[in-house]
Amino acid sequence: MRVLACVAALLTGAPAFAQQAPVPAPRPADRMPQAESTPAADSAPTADADAAQAPAPSAPAASTATQAVAAVAAEKQPVTLTAQITEQGMNIPEGLVWRIFDTRTDTSGELALAAKSEEATAHLELVPGEYVIHVAYGRAQASDTLEVVEGENSKSIVLDAGAMRLNAAVTGDITIPINLLRFDIFSSSNETDRMLVAQSLSANDIVTLNAGTYHVVSYFGDINAVVRADLRVEPGQMTEATLYHRAAQVTFKLVTESGGEAIADVEWTVKTAGGATIYSDIGAFPATVLAEGDYLVLAKRGETVYNRAFQVQPGAGQEVEVLTTVY
């Protein structure tokens, strides 16, 4: 079972301190105005001259108290993060991925990543402030805010999640080869709100999900044998389901007589009763999976095309022979 958690928060930076504006530098002596009628030796020093000789006052240094406050605000503090599947549950022992964000965005406009951990119990050090926490456990997720203060900090997140395990068979409990079976899981039973959660799962894969209703699609083969179902995941529980297909595996061969050897280098086309082409292949003995229904198969060898109408019924695999002597 797996779970994911997200947390939203703000990060407050260290305070900025005001400084006095710099004092303008005096004009250079060679650009000072000169007296026109009074000899330089007898001239009294001007106010500008005095200013030129006076040293420029320096900006006041930051006080010791100000420096101490800034140092404390920037010092990282210890943070411990844990997660549980349900309320009152035990801490998840493995498989968690933690991401901690502050509220400052990076150059792409996303929240800046402050820290990351793949430990089940994450031990981090963060500057005091507010953060966004995101924790992932499989395909389940959750979010919460975290405020870091001076001293020890800890946060525990409940991942309201369960698990799902899927399988499928042909009507009549006929086993489907695992290489012909796959599943997709969508986030909602409402078609307009569906989002893909998990894709191409194999039979009996266990996937961890947030509690809720999911739309499951089972694919038997790659053509038209598809079954759908809405399934509910409960917190802390495993949902197991077997979906049943009304379909069968079908093989084709072109022969000169019933039960004869398959002829090689044949171009095959399968059409639905409505005339839509759903399958094509080249070979002596092609195989596919088709849903229950009526079909037409065309076998082309050289310039000659042979055909046969056939019907697929759910059950064990069936073989469709196309005879060259009939046409």
Buried (B, 14 or more C-beta within 10 A) or exposed (E): BBBBBBBBBEBBEBEEEEEEEEEEEBEEEEEEEEEEEEEEEEEEEEEBBEBBEEEEEEEEEEEEEEEEBBEEBEEEBEBEBBBBBBEEEEEBEEBBBBBBBBBEEEEEEEBBEBBEBEEBBBEBEBBBBBBBBBBBBBBBBBBBBBBBEEEEBEBEBBBBBBBBBBBBBBBEEBEBEEEBBBBBBBBBBEEEEBEEBBEEBEBEBBBBBBBBEBBBBBBBBEBBBBBEBEBEBBBBBEBEBEBBBBBBBBBBBBBEEEEBEBBEEBBBBBBBEEEEEBBEBEBBBBBBBBBBEEBBBBBBBEEEEBBBEBEBEBBEEBEBBBBBEEE
